[in-house]
Each structure stands twice: as C-alpha cells, then as structure tokens.
Amino acid sequence: MPVSRLDVIYRKILLTKFFTKGWGSADGLLQLFKFRKVVANRNSCYELVPKDYPIEIINAQKRPGFQIIEGRFWTPFKMYLPTLLVPEIQQVFFQMMVPSKWPCPNYRPMCIHLAGTGDHYFWRRRNLMAKPLLQAGIGSIILENPYYGHRKPKDQLRSSLHFVSDIFVMGGCLILESIALLNWLERMGFGPLGVSGISMGGHMASLAASNWPKPLVLVPCLSWSTASSVFTEGVMSESIDWDMLQEQLFSNTLYCDTLSKSCKIIDSPFACTLSRIPEYGLDSLIGDKFADGYITPYEMMTMLDSSNCPAITYKHSSQNMKVESGEYSSLNLSIFKTNKRTLNMRKRDKDAIWFMRGMMDEFTHLKNFSVPFDPSLIIAVCAKSDGYVPRVGISKLEEIWPGVTIKYVDTGHVGAYIWHRKLFRECIIDAFEKAKKVVQPPGPYFEI
C-alpha cells in the first residue's frame, strides 16, 4: 500500500532534527549493549527493580468524579549506569488519574501511558486518553519520558535528542520505571494493570510489557516490531544528518569495528527483492547469513563493498521506486519508496545506515526480548499506509507474539492519530475486559 501523503507532508513541515550530535559515546554504547542483554531477559530484568522501590506522592487534587495525583521517584536505571544519565532525566515525574468511586470494588484497572515523539508533559495524554478512559472505570498513570517535559535537558531543542544513544537510554529507563510503577500499583491494590502508548510510546510500552512476569494488558498503537525501519526507511530518516553520522562512524574503531561486529540486523533488508537475483550474487553473500537469523552491519558493509554487484540506479514512478539493471528494470523495491535526496543519502552514507539498522534492531527489536507473559491480552493498532513505521520486510508481530490481536486502520500514521484515537481507547477497554477473565482480583485497596 502506498505511503500516506499526509505523513510525508507533515514530516517535511516539522523542523525537528534527530541525533544532531551523533552516535553518542562509544564507551557508553558498549555499556548499554551489555546491559541490554540483561534487560532483554524477563527474569533478570524484573529482579533489577526492588519490589518496594520508593515512590513519593507530592500532590493530590480532588475533582468532580475523579482525583489527580502527582508523584515522583528516582529512575532505577540510576543504580546501574549512572554515568550515562544527564542530571535532568534522573528524577521521574508522573500524573495519576483515578475515579472517586470505582464502579466495581474488586476491579480497579490502571493503565500506564507512555509518551510518543513530541509528547511533552501530561496534558495531551491526560485529555485525549486518561480522561475518556475514566468514563469506562479505568484509571491512568501518565509517565514522563526521559528527555521530555520536566526531564528535558536544558540544552535540548524540543524533541531533538542529541545522540542515538539517548533513545536507548530512554528505553532502558522506561522499562525499569514501568516495573517500579507496576509493583507499586500492585501494592496499592490496583488491578488488572496495563501499559499503552502511541507511536514511539507504543514501542516503549511493548518493551516494558515484555519484562513483567504476570498477565498484563498491552495496547501499542502505531508501532511495530522494531524501530530500525523508522529511522532508516521511514519519513523520519530525512530528519537525520547521515553525512555527520557516516564521518563519526569511522572516527572510532569501537563504532566501526567492535560494535558493528556485535550488533545484529534481524530482518533481511533484501527479503524478496535483490537477494533473489542470481546475477547480483547476493543469494550466496546474504541469503545464507539470514538463514541463521541475522547479519552484522560489519558483514553487510564488507560483503556489499567486496561483491561484484552491478551499480544500481533508481528512477521514480508514480507509486514506487524501481531498479534499473538490464532485464530487472521493473523489479519493485518497496524498501526504496522515497525521494531522490534519500536515495542519494543511501548510496553515499550506506555504512552509517547499516550501522543504524543494526544498533536499532539490537536495542529495540522485539525478537531480542522476552515474549509478554500472556499475548492474548495484547491488542495492537496499526496504520495500513504508515510512512513513519514501515513494515515491509520487517518481522510480523503475530509471528513474534502468537496470540496477539492486530487491528488495522485504512490511513497513515498522522491520519490514524488524528481520526482514530477513539479506537485506541476502545482497544484499551476491550483488553481490560479480557484481563478480567485471567487476572486475579487485586489485593486490599489503599486509598491515596
């Protein structure tokens, strides 16, 4: 399905640039790489956060029919990799909305909402998600992302994360912070529990849910199985200074040698396209590697540089990009649906793109994390013509999480956010209804 024109136009009018200072400290990335191995395992990750991790309530206001409660705590991530945290992101802030009277005394559902790209502070999720859910008897916790709102570094412009490593720090923090909040909600007598989010928030919710050792509602909206395609193929790839990343990649052997040999590209970028053309020689070069499940960016770069693949040029058609190379001029490469600037970038800075794909897969691909405890409590919402989150050639959610429910809306990323928020809320309500049947009633309720 063609990419939504609204997604392309909306991205072009935004001024936000990402990763303006580069990859981040090579030493820091190595520390994160090792820590990800621990976080990716549900049992080891869950043990990282003490069950009684301290959470402080700093304000409570009664409103007609509900309460707004504000709280804070120190991110548990600080206990493990404190040197990677700038001061502003170390303290966590959240808002909580609960009904004044629960419709059913033994049913006190709570959903944690994680922020999508650009969703600073609380007001957007509070008004668009949390308040309407109160009408269904579902409470909410609105958690501020690291690098956003009160946790935004002073020198950061809007949502423009300085380093690629920042997105990995954000993910690590949110996973541990969600565990701390879920434990706290259990102690306070809430349940069933769930997590949700839109776009980046949906993917962060998926990562958080993979590490909770009990049935948990999960409703990820407008996300998929990895963030790698978002930053290397989607419309957001044009907001990245690839020339600068390419230069930095070869400025430090820890990037171009150690890390590029360690991280894994999970999904073949040539699935059903170039790897099936014998004349390109990519069947033997790449196909066998993916038969084992992955390839490293270093191997990808080395093989393509050393292969005898003919030069590939591109021309734009009204609906897609096509490869011109002898008799294969009509081959449809859906992975290359983009504009001339992006095509030139892919040829010029291909090493940086492969490295980005490998690092993003390493830290965000759901195949690298535990399967959520009960996939039947997951309802994902996806946009058919999503220009931000490409899905062609990317592992399918239903294959990674057997039993998941996926609903599609016939629009793009931006259109789905504008016109289908009601569906997002309905899916949360439906998932909590499912949870009633499989989750034990919560313990004694401690009113805040």
Secondary structure by P-SEA (a helix, b strand, c coil): ccccaaaaaaaaaccccccccccccaaaaaaaaaaaaaaacaaaaaaccccccbbbbccccccccbbbbbbccccccccccccccccccccccbbbbbbccccccccbbbbbbbbccccccccccccccaaaaaaacbbbbbbbccccccccccccccccccccaaaaaaaaaaaaaaaaaaaaaaaaccccccccccaaaaaaaaaaaaacccbbbbbbccccccccccccccccccccaaaaaaaaaaccccccccccccccccccccccccccccccccccccaaaaaaccccaaaaaaaaaaccccbbbbbbcccbbbbbcccccccccccccccaaaaaaaaaaaaaaaaaaaaaaacccccccccccccccbbbbbbccccccccccccccccccccbbbbbccccaaaaaaccaaaaaaaaaaaaaaaccccccccccccc
